[in-house]
Amino acid sequence: MNTVELIRKKREGLNLTENELNFLIAGYTKKEIPDYQFSAFLMAAFLKGMNKEETALLTKAMLYSGIVVDLSSIEGFKIDKHSTGGVGDKTSLILAPIVAAAGLKVPMISGRGLGHTGGTLDKLESIPGFRTDLNLSKYKFVLKKCGAVLIGQTKEIAPADKLIYSLRDVTATVESIPLITASIMSKKLAEGIDGLVFDIKTGSGAFMRKEKDAKTLAQSLISTAKAFDKKVIGFITDMNQPLGNYIGNWFEIYESIKVLQGEQVDDLNEVTFNLSGAMIYLGGKAKSIQEGIQISKELIRNGKAFEKFVEMVKLQGGDISLIKNPEKYPKAKIHEKVFADKAGYLNTVDCYEIGMAALELGAGRKTMNDKLDYKAGIIFHSKIGDKIKKGDLIAELFTDKKEVVESTKKRILSSIAVSKEKVSSPKLIKQILV
């Protein structure tokens, strides 16, 4: 086959065959096709799109660029959850132990944060000693032993995705729904799962700000999962304000511990229990999502979900004394408060700006090589619809970087809008797709 001809074919809006896509992916992975040609293909795919069948075939080619983990030796239904990311989105940390405690297996291969969104791996690595770089035999061992494991992408899993993603990042082709779908699904399918629940965020803190774009991505992911005979449910959830109150790596571990110990954080609990309920339902441990939600609540109430979290942390090398006594974690040098400068009802939050404020404090990265400060973060107290008086505490900032405090306080105040009229809180679960 001729790479130039395949680029031209896609440029003209024609569909590529399975053999043609296999040729392109294998050629690029083996470095037989140079970056400049593959960049041209990505731009052609970005501009002309790919249909459902092409998207599934691209996913398949990327999936089989590496190994697909065989979990057949481990009993039980294997299920994962994928979120498109947001600010304060710590649901994976809570639902993995819940679903494992319900008797299912949860093999999770997660990512790092970049830009305004946090990454599950970074959060877990804020626990001293916690290993996210387990090899595949250790990955299987932990999964078999406690029912849940959370690691990063290994060299063996979907190597094409790692190469292609870094190229998309520098060629302005990140926002293509077929390319996003193939990237997500090639990694998820490689885990060896039987089912998958999607949490597609929409709003000011999401990559898909418009609900219609979130729905298009959800439908693409669902149809691709079904093409591989996986059980699947998709949720479109609100990301117009931080989820929960704590933002930052250890901060989100802390809030997750509190929820697993029974603390009620209304928005975080609602989203997490819907996702875990759907996972329990897909895995055959409940007759409906609603029953799965009730099982999730019971596993929090009886302490089994928290026990499972402690077991998983211990098996992955983490210091469980800090899980049992989170208040003993080292504190940031600076603790500043942000107070409301006007009265009224909290109308809108620019959630992207809150995420960027946390990044400036040291909780996120501007580049992949930036070092994180696990102690840095924000406690954001207010929710859309809350009545606020002038001087009320809006947020607390934690950092070792004195030079960013004043600009971050201003950034947070400018990210919220207050109105005189009463405001309804946003609907958290916007749509459920199957």
C-alpha positions as CSV (number, residue, x, y, z in Angstrom):
1,M,0.0,0.0,0.0
2,N,1.0,3.6,-0.6
3,T,0.8,6.0,2.4
4,V,0.3,9.1,0.1
5,E,-2.6,7.4,-1.6
6,L,-4.3,6.6,1.7
7,I,-3.8,10.2,2.9
8,R,-5.4,11.4,-0.4
9,K,-8.3,9.0,0.0
10,K,-9.1,10.3,3.4
11,R,-8.6,13.9,2.3
12,E,-11.3,13.3,-0.4
13,G,-13.7,12.1,2.3
14,L,-13.6,8.4,1.3
15,N,-13.7,5.6,3.9
16,L,-10.6,3.5,4.6
17,T,-10.8,-0.3,4.8
18,E,-9.6,-2.5,7.7
19,N,-6.4,-3.4,5.8
20,E,-5.7,0.2,5.0
21,L,-6.1,1.3,8.6
22,N,-4.0,-1.6,9.8
23,F,-1.2,-0.6,7.4
24,L,-1.2,3.0,8.6
25,I,-1.2,2.2,12.3
26,A,1.3,-0.6,12.1
27,G,3.5,1.5,9.8
28,Y,3.5,4.4,12.2
29,T,4.0,2.3,15.3
30,K,7.1,0.6,13.7
31,K,8.4,4.0,12.6
32,E,8.1,3.0,8.9
33,I,5.7,6.0,8.3
34,P,7.3,9.3,9.3
35,D,5.6,11.9,11.6
36,Y,4.9,14.3,8.7
37,Q,2.9,11.8,6.8
38,F,0.9,10.5,9.8
39,S,0.2,14.1,10.8
40,A,-1.3,14.7,7.3
41,F,-3.5,11.6,7.8
42,L,-4.6,12.8,11.2
43,M,-5.6,16.2,9.8
44,A,-7.4,14.6,6.9
45,A,-9.3,12.4,9.4
46,F,-10.0,15.4,11.6
47,L,-11.4,17.5,8.8
48,K,-13.3,14.8,6.9
49,G,-14.4,12.6,9.8
50,M,-14.7,8.8,10.1
51,N,-17.9,6.8,10.2
52,K,-18.9,4.3,12.9
53,E,-17.3,1.3,11.1
54,E,-14.0,3.2,10.4
55,T,-13.9,4.4,14.0
56,A,-14.3,0.8,15.3
57,L,-11.6,-0.5,12.8
58,L,-9.2,2.3,13.8
59,T,-9.8,1.3,17.5
60,K,-9.1,-2.3,16.6
61,A,-5.9,-1.5,14.8
62,M,-4.7,0.6,17.8
63,L,-5.8,-2.0,20.3
64,Y,-3.8,-4.8,18.6
65,S,-0.7,-2.6,18.2
66,G,0.1,-4.1,21.6
67,I,-1.2,-6.8,23.9
68,V,-4.7,-7.4,25.1
69,V,-4.6,-8.5,28.8
70,D,-6.1,-11.9,29.3
71,L,-8.0,-12.0,32.6
72,S,-9.8,-15.3,31.9
73,S,-7.9,-16.9,34.8
74,I,-9.6,-14.4,37.2
75,E,-13.2,-15.2,38.1
76,G,-15.9,-12.6,38.0
77,F,-17.2,-9.9,35.6
78,K,-14.6,-7.3,34.8
79,I,-15.9,-3.8,34.5
80,D,-14.3,-0.3,34.3
81,K,-15.5,3.3,34.2
82,H,-14.1,6.0,32.0
83,S,-14.5,9.7,32.6
84,T,-13.6,12.5,30.2
85,G,-12.2,14.4,33.2
86,G,-13.1,17.5,35.1
87,V,-12.3,19.6,38.2
88,G,-12.6,17.7,41.5
89,D,-13.7,14.5,39.7
90,K,-12.6,11.9,42.1
91,T,-15.3,9.3,41.4
92,S,-12.9,6.5,40.3
93,L,-11.2,6.6,43.8
94,I,-14.6,6.0,45.5
95,L,-16.4,3.7,43.0
96,A,-13.5,1.2,42.4
97,P,-13.6,-0.1,46.0
98,I,-17.4,0.1,46.1
99,V,-17.8,-2.1,43.0
100,A,-15.0,-4.5,44.1
101,A,-16.8,-4.9,47.5
102,A,-20.0,-5.7,45.5
103,G,-18.2,-8.8,44.1
104,L,-17.0,-7.5,40.7
105,K,-13.5,-7.1,39.3
106,V,-12.4,-3.5,38.5
107,P,-9.2,-3.3,36.3
108,M,-8.5,0.4,35.8
109,I,-5.8,1.8,33.6
110,S,-5.9,5.5,34.3
111,G,-4.2,8.7,33.1
112,R,-2.4,11.8,34.4
113,G,-3.7,15.3,34.7
114,L,-2.8,17.9,32.1
115,G,-4.1,21.5,32.0
116,H,-7.1,22.2,34.2
117,T,-8.2,18.6,34.8
118,G,-6.7,16.3,37.5
119,G,-5.5,12.7,36.8
120,T,-6.3,9.6,38.8
121,L,-2.7,8.5,38.8
122,D,-1.4,11.7,40.2
123,K,-4.0,11.6,43.0
124,L,-3.1,8.0,43.9
125,E,0.7,8.8,43.8
126,S,0.1,11.5,46.5
127,I,-0.3,8.5,48.9
128,P,3.3,7.8,49.9
129,G,4.6,4.6,48.4
130,F,1.6,4.0,46.2
131,R,2.7,2.3,42.9
132,T,0.9,2.9,39.7
133,D,3.6,1.4,37.6
134,L,2.8,-2.3,38.3
135,N,3.8,-4.8,35.6
136,L,1.0,-7.0,34.2
137,S,1.6,-10.0,36.4
138,K,1.4,-7.8,39.5
139,Y,-1.6,-6.0,38.0
140,K,-3.4,-9.4,37.7
141,F,-2.2,-10.4,41.2
142,V,-3.7,-7.3,42.9
143,L,-7.0,-7.6,40.8
144,K,-7.4,-11.3,41.8
145,K,-6.6,-10.6,45.5
146,C,-8.8,-7.6,46.2
147,G,-11.0,-7.0,43.1
148,A,-9.7,-3.6,42.1
149,V,-6.4,-2.3,40.7
150,L,-5.5,1.2,39.4
151,I,-2.4,1.6,37.2
152,G,-1.0,3.7,34.4
153,Q,-0.7,2.7,30.7
154,T,2.2,0.2,30.3
155,K,4.5,0.0,27.2
156,E,2.7,-3.2,26.1
157,I,-0.8,-1.7,26.1
158,A,-1.9,0.2,23.0
159,P,1.5,1.6,22.1
160,A,0.1,3.1,19.0
161,D,-2.2,5.4,21.1
162,K,0.8,6.8,23.1
163,L,2.6,7.7,19.9
164,I,-0.5,9.1,18.1
165,Y,-1.7,11.1,21.1
166,S,1.6,13.0,21.4
167,L,1.3,13.8,17.7
168,R,-2.3,14.9,17.9
169,D,-1.3,17.2,20.8
170,V,1.1,19.2,18.6
171,T,-0.9,19.1,15.3
172,A,-4.2,20.6,16.5
173,T,-6.1,17.3,16.0
174,V,-7.0,16.5,19.6
175,E,-10.7,17.4,19.4
176,S,-11.7,14.8,16.7
177,I,-14.5,12.5,18.1
178,P,-13.4,9.4,16.1
179,L,-9.7,10.0,17.2
180,I,-10.8,10.5,20.8
181,T,-12.9,7.4,20.7
182,A,-10.1,5.2,19.2
183,S,-7.7,6.6,21.8
184,I,-10.0,5.9,24.8
185,M,-11.3,2.5,23.6
186,S,-8.0,1.0,22.5
187,K,-6.7,1.4,26.1
188,K,-9.9,0.4,27.8
189,L,-10.4,-2.7,25.6
190,A,-6.8,-3.8,26.3
191,E,-7.6,-4.1,30.0
192,G,-9.5,-7.3,29.4
193,I,-12.9,-5.9,30.5
194,D,-16.4,-7.3,29.9
195,G,-18.2,-4.0,30.4
196,L,-17.7,-0.3,30.6
197,V,-19.5,2.7,32.0
198,F,-18.8,6.1,30.5
199,D,-19.0,9.5,32.3
200,I,-19.0,12.2,29.7
201,K,-18.7,15.6,31.3
202,T,-20.2,18.8,29.9
203,G,-20.0,22.4,31.0
204,S,-17.4,25.0,31.8
205,G,-14.9,22.6,33.3
206,A,-15.3,19.9,30.7
207,F,-13.5,19.3,27.4
208,M,-16.9,18.9,25.8
209,R,-18.5,22.2,26.9
210,K,-21.6,21.8,24.9
211,E,-24.1,19.1,25.8
212,K,-24.7,18.1,22.2
213,D,-20.9,17.5,21.7
214,A,-20.8,15.4,24.9
215,K,-23.7,13.3,23.6
216,T,-22.0,12.8,20.2
217,L,-18.9,11.6,21.9
218,A,-20.9,9.3,24.3
219,Q,-22.7,7.8,21.3
220,S,-19.4,7.2,19.5
221,L,-17.9,5.5,22.5
222,I,-21.0,3.4,23.1
223,S,-21.3,2.2,19.5
224,T,-17.6,1.3,19.4
225,A,-17.8,-0.6,22.7
226,K,-20.8,-2.5,21.3
227,A,-18.8,-3.3,18.1
228,F,-16.5,-5.3,20.5
229,D,-19.5,-7.0,22.2
230,K,-19.0,-5.1,25.5
231,K,-21.8,-4.3,27.9
232,V,-22.0,-0.5,28.2
233,I,-23.9,2.4,29.7
234,G,-23.1,6.1,29.2
235,F,-23.9,9.1,31.5
236,I,-23.7,12.7,30.5
237,T,-23.0,14.6,33.8
238,D,-22.6,18.3,34.8
239,M,-19.2,19.9,35.1
240,N,-20.2,23.6,35.5
241,Q,-18.7,23.6,39.0
242,P,-16.2,21.5,40.9
243,L,-17.5,18.0,41.9
244,G,-17.4,17.8,45.6
245,N,-15.5,20.5,47.5
246,Y,-11.8,19.4,47.4
247,I,-9.5,20.1,44.4
248,G,-5.9,18.9,44.2
249,N,-4.2,15.5,44.5
250,W,-4.1,14.6,48.2
251,F,-7.1,16.9,48.7
252,E,-9.2,14.6,46.5
253,I,-7.8,11.4,48.2
254,Y,-8.9,13.1,51.5
255,E,-12.4,13.8,50.3
256,S,-12.7,10.3,48.8
257,I,-11.7,8.8,52.2
258,K,-14.4,10.9,53.9
259,V,-17.1,9.7,51.5
260,L,-16.0,6.1,51.8
261,Q,-16.3,6.5,55.6
262,G,-19.9,7.7,55.2
263,E,-19.6,11.5,54.9
264,Q,-22.4,13.0,52.7
265,V,-21.1,15.2,49.9
266,D,-24.3,15.6,47.9
267,D,-23.1,16.2,44.3
268,L,-20.1,13.9,44.6
269,N,-22.2,11.1,46.1
270,E,-25.0,11.4,43.5
271,V,-22.6,11.1,40.5
272,T,-20.5,8.4,42.1
273,F,-23.4,6.2,43.2
274,N,-25.1,6.5,39.7
275,L,-21.8,5.3,38.1
276,S,-21.1,2.5,40.6
277,G,-24.8,1.5,40.5
278,A,-24.6,1.2,36.7
279,M,-21.4,-0.9,37.0
280,I,-23.0,-3.2,39.6
281,Y,-26.0,-3.6,37.3
282,L,-24.0,-4.3,34.2
283,G,-22.0,-6.9,36.2
284,G,-25.2,-8.7,37.1
285,K,-25.1,-8.0,40.8
286,A,-28.3,-5.8,40.6
287,K,-31.5,-5.9,38.6
288,S,-31.4,-2.2,37.9
289,I,-29.2,0.9,38.2
290,Q,-31.4,2.0,41.1
291,E,-30.8,-1.3,43.0
292,G,-27.0,-0.9,42.2
293,I,-27.2,2.6,43.8
294,Q,-28.8,1.1,47.0
295,I,-26.1,-1.6,47.1
296,S,-23.4,1.1,46.8
297,K,-24.9,3.0,49.7
298,E,-25.0,-0.1,51.8
299,L,-21.4,-1.0,51.1
300,I,-20.4,2.5,52.3
301,R,-22.7,2.2,55.4
302,N,-21.3,-1.2,56.5
303,G,-17.7,-0.1,56.0
304,K,-16.9,-2.8,53.3
305,A,-16.0,-0.2,50.6
306,F,-13.6,1.6,52.8
307,E,-12.0,-1.7,53.9
308,K,-11.6,-2.5,50.2
309,F,-9.9,0.8,49.5
310,V,-7.4,0.2,52.4
311,E,-6.7,-3.3,51.0
312,M,-6.0,-1.9,47.5
313,V,-3.7,0.8,48.7
314,K,-1.8,-1.7,50.8
315,L,-1.4,-4.1,47.9
316,Q,-0.1,-1.3,45.7
317,G,2.5,-0.2,48.3
318,G,0.7,2.8,49.7
319,D,1.0,4.0,53.3
320,I,-2.3,2.9,54.9
321,S,-1.6,4.8,58.1
322,L,-2.4,8.0,56.2
323,I,-5.6,6.5,54.8
324,K,-6.7,5.6,58.3
325,N,-5.5,9.0,59.7
326,P,-5.6,11.4,56.8
327,E,-5.2,14.5,59.1
328,K,-1.6,13.5,59.6
329,Y,-0.7,14.2,56.0
330,P,1.9,17.1,55.6
331,K,0.4,20.5,55.3
332,A,1.1,23.3,52.8
333,K,3.0,26.3,54.2
334,I,0.4,28.8,53.1
335,H,-3.3,28.7,53.9
336,E,-5.4,31.6,52.6
337,K,-9.1,32.3,52.5
338,V,-11.2,33.8,49.7
339,F,-14.3,35.8,50.8
340,A,-17.3,36.9,48.8
341,D,-17.1,40.5,47.7
342,K,-20.9,40.8,47.0
343,A,-24.2,39.3,48.2
344,G,-26.8,37.3,46.2
345,Y,-27.1,33.8,44.8
346,L,-24.2,32.0,43.2
347,N,-25.3,32.0,39.5
348,T,-22.3,30.6,37.5
349,V,-18.8,29.2,38.1
350,D,-16.1,29.2,35.4
351,C,-15.0,25.7,36.4
352,Y,-12.0,25.8,34.0
353,E,-10.7,28.9,35.9
354,I,-11.0,27.0,39.2
355,G,-9.0,24.1,37.7
356,M,-6.3,26.5,36.4
357,A,-6.2,28.2,39.9
358,A,-5.4,24.8,41.4
359,L,-2.7,24.3,38.8
360,E,-1.1,27.7,39.6
361,L,-1.0,26.7,43.3
362,G,1.1,23.6,42.3
363,A,-1.6,20.9,42.0
364,G,-1.4,20.6,38.2
365,R,1.0,20.7,35.3
366,K,1.6,23.1,32.5
367,T,3.9,20.6,30.8
368,M,4.2,16.8,31.3
369,N,7.6,17.3,33.0
370,D,6.3,19.7,35.7
371,K,6.6,18.4,39.3
372,L,3.4,18.4,41.3
373,D,3.0,19.6,44.9
374,Y,0.6,17.0,46.4
375,K,-0.2,19.3,49.3
376,A,-1.4,22.1,47.1
377,G,-5.1,22.5,46.4
378,I,-8.4,24.3,46.9
379,I,-11.4,23.8,49.1
380,F,-14.3,25.4,47.2
381,H,-17.2,25.8,49.6
382,S,-19.9,27.3,47.4
383,K,-22.3,25.6,45.0
384,I,-24.5,27.1,42.3
385,G,-27.8,28.2,43.8
386,D,-26.3,28.9,47.3
387,K,-27.3,32.2,49.0
388,I,-24.2,34.2,49.7
389,K,-23.6,37.2,52.0
390,K,-20.8,39.6,51.5
391,G,-17.8,38.3,53.4
392,D,-18.9,34.7,53.3
393,L,-16.1,32.1,52.9
394,I,-16.0,31.0,49.2
395,A,-12.8,29.0,49.0
396,E,-9.5,28.1,50.9
397,L,-6.2,28.0,49.1
398,F,-3.2,25.8,50.1
399,T,0.2,26.2,48.5
400,D,4.0,26.6,49.2
401,K,4.1,29.3,46.4
402,K,3.7,32.7,48.1
403,E,4.0,34.5,44.8
404,V,0.8,33.1,43.3
405,V,-1.6,33.6,46.2
406,E,-2.9,37.1,45.4
407,S,-3.4,36.4,41.7
408,T,-5.1,33.1,42.5
409,K,-7.5,34.8,44.9
410,K,-8.5,37.3,42.2
411,R,-8.8,34.5,39.7
412,I,-11.3,32.6,41.9
413,L,-13.4,35.7,42.6
414,S,-13.5,36.6,39.0
415,S,-14.6,33.0,38.1
416,I,-17.9,33.3,40.0
417,A,-21.0,35.3,39.1
418,V,-23.6,36.3,41.7
419,S,-27.2,37.3,40.9
420,K,-30.0,38.9,42.8
421,E,-32.5,36.4,41.6
422,K,-32.7,32.9,43.1
423,V,-30.9,30.3,41.0
424,S,-31.6,26.6,40.6
425,S,-28.7,24.2,41.1
426,P,-27.8,22.3,37.9
427,K,-29.1,18.9,37.2
428,L,-26.1,16.6,37.7
429,I,-27.2,13.5,35.6
430,K,-28.2,15.1,32.3
431,Q,-28.7,12.0,30.2
432,I,-28.3,8.2,30.5
433,L,-27.5,6.5,27.2
434,V,-27.5,2.8,26.4
